[in-house]
Amino acid sequence: MTPLLCRMLAAAAHHRASGVVPAVLHNLWSGETHEFRREPDGFTDAQSGQRAVQAAPDTVAIGAVSLRFTAIDDVAFAARIEPSGESVTGRAGGGASVTLHHGEAFHQYAVGQAAA
């Protein structure tokens, strides 16, 4: 999974859990900060210009990739990346962080507000 797809998935998971597009995600592993812009039908990654569109209640389209979410409980989720069939699990309760597990990889993002 590319770093762009990873942060887009984290933003989509936070949006799905809280109903709010994160203004900023801070990658706790790399130290990078990424900003997002809310759109009427989804959100845009400010750095790349990549858009995510809510295609169905459980599906987010990011270009040619679809993320299909399944809730496990109030916080935990599973996502399937199509067309590759890769699976991701994670936790996003709409709070201050999003955690993703992708195979052996572990990704954690802090959710923040845009700079004043």
C-alpha positions as CSV (number, residue, x, y, z in Angstrom):
1,M,0.0,0.0,0.0
2,T,1.4,3.4,-1.0
3,P,1.9,6.1,1.6
4,L,-0.8,8.2,-0.2
5,L,-3.3,5.3,-0.2
6,C,-2.5,4.7,3.5
7,R,-3.2,8.2,4.6
8,M,-6.3,8.4,2.4
9,L,-7.6,5.2,4.0
10,A,-6.8,6.7,7.5
11,A,-8.7,9.9,6.6
12,A,-11.7,7.9,5.2
13,A,-11.8,5.7,8.4
14,H,-11.8,8.8,10.6
15,H,-14.5,10.4,8.4
16,R,-16.6,7.3,8.6
17,A,-16.2,7.0,12.3
18,S,-16.8,10.7,13.2
19,G,-18.6,12.2,10.3
20,V,-15.9,14.8,10.1
21,V,-13.0,15.0,7.5
22,P,-9.7,15.4,9.4
23,A,-8.1,18.8,8.7
24,V,-4.7,17.2,9.4
25,L,-3.3,13.8,9.8
26,H,0.2,13.5,11.4
27,N,2.0,10.3,10.6
28,L,3.5,9.2,13.9
29,W,6.1,6.9,12.2
30,S,7.4,9.3,9.5
31,G,6.7,12.6,11.3
32,E,5.0,13.9,8.1
33,T,1.8,16.1,8.4
34,H,-0.8,15.9,5.7
35,E,-3.7,18.3,5.2
36,F,-7.2,17.5,3.8
37,R,-9.9,19.6,2.3
38,R,-13.6,18.7,2.8
39,E,-15.6,18.4,-0.4
40,P,-19.4,18.0,-0.8
41,D,-19.0,14.3,-1.6
42,G,-15.8,13.4,0.2
43,F,-12.4,15.0,0.6
44,T,-9.1,15.9,-1.1
45,D,-5.5,15.3,0.0
46,A,-4.0,18.8,-0.2
47,Q,-0.5,17.6,-1.1
48,S,-1.4,15.3,-4.0
49,G,-4.8,16.6,-5.1
50,Q,-6.1,13.0,-4.9
51,R,-9.9,13.0,-4.2
52,A,-11.9,10.5,-2.2
53,V,-15.6,10.2,-2.9
54,Q,-18.2,8.4,-0.8
55,A,-19.5,5.9,-3.4
56,A,-21.9,4.1,-1.1
57,P,-22.4,3.9,2.7
58,D,-19.6,1.4,3.1
59,T,-17.4,2.3,0.1
60,V,-15.0,5.1,-0.7
61,A,-13.6,5.5,-4.2
62,I,-10.1,6.9,-4.5
63,G,-9.3,7.1,-8.2
64,A,-9.5,3.5,-9.6
65,V,-9.3,2.1,-6.0
66,S,-12.3,1.3,-3.9
67,L,-12.1,0.9,-0.1
68,R,-14.9,-1.3,1.3
69,F,-15.4,-0.9,5.0
70,T,-16.9,-3.3,7.5
71,A,-17.6,-2.3,11.1
72,I,-16.4,-4.7,13.7
73,D,-17.6,-2.7,16.7
74,D,-17.9,1.0,17.5
75,V,-14.2,1.6,16.9
76,A,-12.6,-1.3,15.0
77,F,-13.1,-1.8,11.3
78,A,-11.9,-4.0,8.4
79,A,-11.4,-2.6,4.9
80,R,-10.8,-4.4,1.6
81,I,-8.9,-2.6,-1.1
82,E,-10.2,-3.3,-4.6
83,P,-9.2,-4.3,-7.1
84,S,-6.1,-5.8,-5.3
85,G,-8.1,-7.6,-2.7
86,E,-5.7,-6.5,0.1
87,S,-7.2,-6.3,3.5
88,V,-6.6,-3.8,6.3
89,T,-7.9,-3.7,9.8
90,G,-7.8,-0.7,12.2
91,R,-9.3,1.4,14.9
92,A,-10.9,4.8,14.3
93,G,-13.4,6.0,16.8
94,G,-13.6,9.6,15.6
95,G,-11.2,10.7,18.4
96,A,-7.6,11.8,18.3
97,S,-6.0,8.9,16.3
98,V,-6.4,6.3,13.6
99,T,-4.5,3.0,13.6
100,L,-4.1,0.7,10.6
101,H,-2.7,-2.8,10.3
102,H,-1.8,-4.0,6.9
103,G,-0.1,-7.4,6.9
104,E,3.0,-6.9,9.0
105,A,2.9,-3.1,8.7
106,F,1.5,-0.9,11.4
107,H,0.5,2.8,10.7
108,Q,-0.7,5.3,13.3
109,Y,-1.9,8.8,12.6
110,A,-2.8,11.6,15.1
111,V,-5.8,13.7,14.0
112,G,-5.4,17.4,14.3
113,Q,-6.8,20.8,13.3
114,A,-5.5,23.0,10.5
115,A,-2.8,25.5,11.5
116,A,-4.2,28.9,12.5
